[in-house]
Amino acid sequence: MVDFNYEIRYIKATLPEMEKYLQSRDLYRLIFVPTEKGEPPYPTLTIGTFLLALERAKGFSKTAAQQSQWKKFAQETDHLRNRWRQAWLDKAKLDASSRIRRWQDFLREYLQKPADQIDRYVYEARHRVILELLRGENPDLREVWDTLQQLDQRLQERWIKGDFIWESEIQAHFPADHFWYLWGKPC
């Protein structure tokens, strides 16, 4: 089961590696993070996967202790982001370019054969959320964000509003007016 602790384990494991990762040429970095029974494997480290885990952990945090722990990791992230600003931006740019291609490929496959791809949407939507988080890091990537806008328009043409597609515990953190692509499904 994915919950606050699942996301925090990823953050705890990746934060100590972040400085080396930012100094490397790698876009993806394998980090071993043990999972508990029934949990999905963790993704490779990118700026986007890290930011997604941080946002999801914030959404899952309910107790004062969880909120305090999240705040500590958010402050450490801000420190790294500021200390390694250019490297952070460079990695965010590479990640955004890679994610837009992956999201575009999925949508192309989906639009060609919707029945074959609909089950993948819940997983693939994470790329769209990561793109939104990366836009906040580096809003000047005009070509990427223009492509994203075009893809959103195509998706909205086939969109059916509905229930939140991820864990209900985090739905308040991903409101429908901003994260519309998590509230329903393509038809």
Buried (B, 14 or more C-beta within 10 A) or exposed (E): EBBBEBBBBBBEBBBEBBEEBBEEEBBBBEBEBEEEEEBEEBBEBBBBBBBBBBBBBBBBBEEEEBEEBBEEBBEBBEEBBEEBEEBBBBBBBBBBBBBBEBBBEBBEBBBEEEEEBEEEBEEBBBBBBBBBBBBEBBEEBEEBBEBBEEBBEBBEEEBEEEEBBBEEBBBEBBEBEEBBBBBBBBE
